[in-house]
């Protein structure tokens, strides 16, 4: 196993997800339901499924598109979405 890749992925995803709307939704559901373990299991399951889909999609796209283009495309989309958010269009 490539532990360096594992910890790099963990660190990037952990930092990217800090304080996002998913955490706020989970916090709210846990507080309202008084069943934090069920909220935890539901949240982890949902995130696992969406991550599996994303990873499989990335693997499939990488077979047809060079990783550099994927990186540039993702960075461009990130910037475009950020500009649209700041302009109030999203």
N, C-alpha and C positions, 0 to 999 in steps of 0.2 A: 504494500500500500504506500502511496506517495503522501506522507504525512504533511509535507510542506504545502502541497496543493490543498489538502483537507483543511489545514488551519488557515491558509490564505482565503479560501472560500468562506469558511466560517466567519472570519474577521470581517470580510467585505459585506457579507449578507447581514451580520449582526449590526454593524454600524449603519448600514443603509436602512435597516428596519427600525432603528431606534426612534421612538416617538411618532411613528406613522399612525394613520387613521385606523389600521387594523388593531394596533395595541389599544387605542382608545375604545374601540368597539368591544374588544375582549374584556377590558377593564369594566366597562359599563355592564356587559352581560354577566360577568362574575359577581358584580355588586348587586345587581337586581335579582339574579337567580338564587344566590346563596349556595351555588353548586360549582365552586371553582374548578374542581377536577373534571367535570363534564365539559365546561367551557374550555379548559386546557386541552382535553382530548379532541374536541371538535375543532379547535383552532389549529392544533398540530396536524390533524388529519387533512384539513383543508389546505394548509400550507404545503404539506407533503405532496398532495395531488397536483396542485398548481406548479410546484417546483418540478415534479416529474414531467409534466407536459412541457414546461419551458426547456428543460434539459434535453428531452427527446427532440423537440423542435430545433433547438440549437445544433444538436448532433446531425440532424437531417439537413439543415441549411448548410452546415459546414462541408458537406459532401459536394455541394454545388457552387459555393461561394467562398472565396478566400477569407480567412479570419480577419485580415486587415480591413477588408470592406465591411465586414460585420461590425467591427469595432468602430469604424468611422460612421457607419449608418446609425449605430446605437448612440454614439456621442452627438450626432446631428439631431436625432430625434429628441434626446434629452435637452439640448439647447433650445430647440424649437418649442417644445412643451413648456420649458421654463419661461421663455419670452411670452408665450401665449398666456400663461398663468399670471405673469406680472402685468400684462396689458389688460387683464380682466376678461379675456375671451374664453377662458376655460374656468 
